[in-house]
Amino acid sequence: MAKSYEGICQLCGKWEILTVDHIPQKSLYPKTYRSTITKFNTIKACSDCNNGASEDDELFKIIVGNIAHTSWNGKLWESTQSS
């Protein structure tokens, strides 16, 4: 379970219990590629902001998946089809 603590959410500015939010979301990368990344960019966000952005994250993944030119483009395309 992820550690959580009180502080100011970097997305909404409220004093809340904070969690770690990945920017961009980890699901943008295929699982096989994620294991090669040692550190993802993260911010401190409240659970509402962290979980509430999931629809926007999925939309972003679909857009990027359709135009991406990466070595894992095929896997990203497959992932967007299930979104």
N, C-alpha and C positions, 0 to 999 in steps of 0.2 A: 504494500500500500504506500502511495506517495505521501511524503511529509507535507503537512499543511500548517500554516501559522497565520496570525493576524497581521494585516498591513493594508496599504493602499493599493487597490487594483489599478494596474497600469492601463487598463482599457476604459473603465468607467469612472475611476477616481474615488470610489467609495471605500470606506474602511470596512473590510470584510475578512473572513477566513480565506486565505489565498491558496491557490494550487499552481502548478506549472503548466503553461500553455505553450505548445510548440508552434513556432512561426517560421516557415510555412508548416502546415500540419504534416505529421509523419506519414499519413496515409497517401500523400502525394508521391512517395517513393515506394517502389516494390520492396517487399520484405527482404529479398535477397540483397538488395542494394543498401537498405537501412543498416544492415549488420556491418557494413564497411565504413559507415559514418561514425566517428568517435564522439562528436558533440553537435547536437542540434541547437539552433537558436531558440531561446525560451524567454518568456516574460512571466511575471507574477500576475495572475488574474483570479478574480473571484469565480466561484463555480458557475454562477449564472452566465458570466461572459465566456468562460471557457466552454461550457456546454451549449450555450445559446448560439455560438458562432458555427455550430456544426452544419447547418443548412447552407450558410455562406461558404464554408469550407468545401462542401460537396460541389456547389456550383463552380467555385474556383477550380477544383480538380477537374471537372468536366470540361471547362473552357481550356485549361492548360493541356489536358489530355488530348484534346482535338487538334491543337496546334503545335504541340511540343516536338522538338527535333532532338531527341536524346537517344542514348544507346538503349534505354529501356522503354522507348516509345510504345512498342507493342504491348508490353505488360501494363503500362499506364492506360492505354486505350481499353484493354480488357477490364481494368478496374473501374473505369468510368461507365462501362455498360451496365454494371450492377448498381450504380448510384441512382 
